[in-house]
Amino acid sequence: MSNRTELSKFKFQGGFETWAWFFMRISGVVLLLIAVFHLLLMHVYIQVENITYDVVANRWTGAWGPFWRTYDVALLIFALTHGFNGLRWVVDDYIHRAGWNVFFKALLLVIYLTVIAMGAYTVFSFTG
């Protein structure tokens, strides 16, 4: 039997885990681009010793403010979602009792949503 015949028997099962797996690959590439740009901007171009409250205030409230706010929230969401998805897989790997597994995943979800909300609130309510 050829490989093509064997592959044609395979049915794509596109559940949550499949999409989580795809997200990890895509978000890894996106994070590579936006996190490296963030590091180059803040650590090389602006330089760490020059980062002050005024630098951040001018960045978020200036003419490019909406872009930088969206960029920073996107970085926050991609990084946290990527990281917490990885933690969810660690919970699956090491916690085998169903009750504890659900408990730790729920705890991760609460922490994830809290940090996202706090970060987005900080970025979008900032008035300088």
Secondary structure, DSSP 4 states (H G I P E B T S, - for coil): --HHHHHHT------HHHHHHHHHHHHHHHHHHHHHHHHIIIIIITTGGG--HHHHHHHHHSTTHHHHHHHHHHHHHHHHHHHHHHHHHHHHHH--SHHHHHHHHHHHHHHHHHHHHHHHHHHHH---
